[in-house]
Amino acid sequence: MRNAHVWKPGFVCVNTDGSVRADLSRVYGGSQHITSLQVPAVAACINRYTYGELLDAGCGSMPYYELLRKLSHTITALDHDEKNPYADHICDLNLRWPCDDQSADTILLLDVIAHVTKPAHVFSECARCLKPGGRLILSTPFVYWNSMHPHDYFHPSASALEMLAHESGLRILQLESYGGYPDVLLDTLNKGAATGIKNKLFRLFKSLVIKTRAYRKSNEKTLYSYPLGYVCVATK
């Protein structure tokens, strides 16, 4: 990772006791709900599975860096954006990555697979770059809006993630959904209430809804049939 000395925490905050929370004041207003669900799910996988030489593919702003630097020996960051100050290599993930075979113990692929045109190739590159026993940690939305038009191509189901992993020679260790049908509805409302008084009203409405038994029961029932997104861990 380049320029680690100038990195500053963003929406992922590590508390003094080691727990992780999302600072929703630093997130686009329309993404506050999904972020509140996704960050704890991703952070739990990072804490459990990250070790050794880490490759962050599609690193963006490195939101989980505060966790990663404590868990990994080295961090190599890949990104497509030539202006990204943290990327060690600027590359197209749809092509061969500038990494040696079996060079990474852990690979992060966080909210990336939806925005590549060749997801099977990306999984194959993960398999190529992972050492035996290495871990791929992946997050992706499922029932979600077109967030990066025109570069939003693929919202994989759990079955699609299992297929991609299997065909690339990886084995699924953990595949969990976050958010059920009520959370999809809340996220949809959130998208239309991103700023101003609408956002304040949405946050008030959400705070009341998530306390209800109906919300909890419906989420439990629809967590796998109507998920907002997935967190997946695979190994080589």
C-alpha positions in Angstrom: 0.0 0.0 0.0 1.4 3.4 -0.9 1.1 6.5 1.2 -0.1 4.7 4.3 1.2 7.6 6.3 -1.5 10.0 4.9 -4.4 7.5 5.3 -7.2 8.7 7.5 -10.2 6.7 8.9 -13.4 6.9 6.9 -16.7 5.3 7.6 -15.2 2.2 9.2 -14.3 2.9 12.8 -12.5 0.6 15.2 -13.4 1.3 18.8 -10.9 1.1 21.7 -12.2 -2.3 22.7 -11.5 -3.6 19.1 -15.2 -3.7 18.0 -16.1 -2.1 14.7 -18.9 0.3 13.8 -19.9 2.3 10.8 -19.7 6.0 11.1 -22.8 6.8 9.0 -22.0 10.6 9.0 -19.2 9.8 6.6 -21.4 7.8 4.2 -23.6 8.9 1.3 -26.9 9.5 2.9 -28.7 7.1 0.6 -26.3 4.2 1.6 -26.6 4.6 5.4 -28.8 1.6 5.9 -26.9 -0.9 3.9 -23.6 0.3 5.3 -24.9 -0.2 8.9 -25.5 -3.9 8.0 -22.5 -4.6 5.8 -19.7 -3.2 7.8 -20.2 -5.5 10.9 -20.5 -8.5 8.6 -17.4 -7.7 6.6 -15.4 -6.7 9.7 -16.2 -10.0 11.4 -14.8 -12.0 8.4 -11.7 -9.8 8.2 -11.0 -10.3 11.9 -11.5 -14.1 11.6 -9.8 -14.9 8.4 -7.1 -12.2 7.5 -3.4 -13.1 7.9 0.0 -12.9 6.2 0.5 -11.2 2.9 -2.7 -9.4 1.9 -3.8 -8.4 -1.6 -6.7 -5.8 -1.7 -8.1 -6.0 -5.2 -10.2 -2.9 -6.0 -8.9 -1.2 -2.9 -10.7 2.1 -3.3 -10.2 4.3 -0.2 -9.0 1.4 1.9 -11.9 1.8 4.4 -10.8 -1.3 6.5 -7.1 -0.4 6.7 -7.1 0.2 10.4 -8.1 -3.5 10.9 -6.0 -4.8 8.1 -2.7 -3.3 9.2 -3.0 -5.1 12.6 -3.8 -8.5 11.0 -1.5 -8.7 8.0 2.2 -8.6 7.4 2.1 -6.6 4.2 -0.6 -5.0 2.1 -0.6 -4.8 -1.7 -3.3 -2.6 -3.2 -4.8 -2.9 -6.7 -7.2 -0.4 -8.2 -8.3 0.8 -11.7 -8.2 4.5 -10.7 -5.0 6.2 -11.7 -5.6 8.9 -9.1 -5.9 6.5 -6.2 -3.1 7.5 -3.8 -3.0 4.0 -2.0 -2.8 1.7 -5.0 0.5 -0.1 -5.6 -0.6 -1.1 -9.1 -3.1 0.5 -11.4 -4.7 -2.3 -13.4 -7.9 -3.7 -15.0 -9.1 -6.6 -12.9 -10.7 -8.2 -16.0 -7.1 -8.8 -17.2 -4.2 -10.7 -15.7 -3.2 -9.1 -12.3 0.3 -7.8 -11.8 0.9 -10.4 -9.0 2.9 -13.6 -8.8 1.4 -17.0 -8.5 0.7 -18.1 -4.9 1.8 -14.7 -3.5 -1.1 -13.8 -1.2 -2.3 -15.4 2.0 -5.5 -13.2 2.0 -7.3 -11.5 -0.9 -10.0 -8.9 -0.3 -12.6 -8.3 -3.0 -15.0 -5.9 -1.4 -18.0 -4.7 -3.4 -16.0 -5.3 -6.6 -17.5 -8.3 -8.3 -20.6 -6.3 -9.4 -18.4 -3.9 -11.4 -16.3 -6.3 -13.4 -17.2 -7.7 -16.8 -15.5 -11.0 -16.3 -16.3 -12.3 -12.9 -15.1 -15.9 -13.7 -11.7 -14.5 -14.7 -11.5 -12.4 -11.4 -12.2 -15.6 -9.4 -9.5 -17.4 -11.4 -7.0 -14.7 -10.7 -7.8 -14.9 -7.0 -7.2 -18.6 -7.2 -3.9 -18.1 -9.0 -2.6 -15.5 -6.6 -3.6 -17.3 -3.4 -1.2 -19.5 -1.6 -2.5 -23.0 -0.7 -4.7 -22.5 2.3 -5.1 -18.8 1.6 -8.4 -17.0 2.0 -10.6 -14.9 -0.3 -12.9 -12.5 1.5 -15.6 -11.1 -0.7 -18.6 -8.8 -0.2 -21.3 -8.0 -2.8 -24.8 -6.6 -3.0 -27.7 -8.7 -4.3 -31.1 -6.9 -4.3 -29.7 -3.4 -4.8 -29.8 -0.4 -7.0 -27.6 0.3 -10.1 -24.9 2.0 -8.0 -22.2 2.7 -10.6 -24.0 3.1 -13.9 -22.8 2.2 -16.5 -20.4 -0.1 -14.7 -22.8 -2.3 -12.8 -22.9 -5.7 -14.4 -23.4 -8.5 -12.0 -25.2 -9.0 -8.7 -24.5 -12.7 -8.0 -26.8 -14.9 -6.0 -25.4 -17.4 -3.4 -25.6 -20.1 -6.0 -23.6 -18.0 -8.5 -20.9 -17.3 -5.9 -20.6 -21.0 -5.1 -20.4 -21.8 -8.8 -17.7 -19.2 -9.4 -15.7 -20.4 -6.5 -16.0 -24.1 -7.5 -15.1 -23.5 -11.1 -11.9 -21.6 -10.1 -10.8 -24.3 -7.8 -11.8 -22.5 -4.5 -13.8 -24.0 -1.7 -16.4 -22.0 0.2 -15.7 -21.7 4.0 -18.5 -19.2 4.8 -21.3 -17.7 2.8 -23.7 -15.5 4.7 -26.5 -13.1 3.7 -27.0 -9.7 5.3 -30.4 -8.0 5.3 -33.7 -9.6 4.4 -36.8 -8.3 2.8 -37.5 -5.6 5.4 -33.9 -4.3 4.9 -34.3 -4.2 1.2 -37.4 -2.1 1.7 -35.6 0.2 4.1 -32.6 0.5 1.8 -35.0 1.4 -1.1 -36.6 4.1 1.1 -33.1 5.3 2.1 -32.2 5.8 -1.5 -35.0 8.3 -1.9 -34.3 10.0 1.4 -30.6 10.7 1.1 -30.4 14.3 2.3 -32.1 17.0 4.4 -35.4 16.5 6.2 -36.2 13.4 4.3 -33.0 11.7 5.6 -33.8 12.8 9.2 -37.3 11.4 8.8 -36.0 8.2 7.4 -33.5 7.7 10.2 -36.3 8.3 12.7 -38.6 5.8 10.9 -35.9 3.2 10.7 -35.1 3.5 14.4 -38.7 2.7 15.2 -39.1 -0.1 12.6 -36.0 -2.1 13.6 -37.2 -2.4 17.2 -40.4 -4.3 16.1 -40.9 -8.0 16.3 -42.3 -8.0 12.8 -39.1 -6.6 11.4 -37.0 -9.2 13.2 -39.2 -12.1 12.2 -39.5 -11.1 8.6 -35.7 -10.7 8.3 -35.2 -14.1 9.8 -37.6 -15.6 7.3 -36.3 -13.9 4.2 -32.5 -13.6 5.0 -31.6 -16.1 2.3 -34.6 -15.8 -0.1 -34.5 -12.0 -0.3 -31.0 -10.8 0.8 -29.7 -7.3 0.5 -26.2 -8.7 0.0 -23.6 -11.4 0.8 -20.3 -11.8 2.6 -18.3 -14.8 1.3 -15.1 -16.5 2.4 -13.4 -19.1 0.2 -10.1 -21.0 0.5 -7.7 -22.6 -1.9 
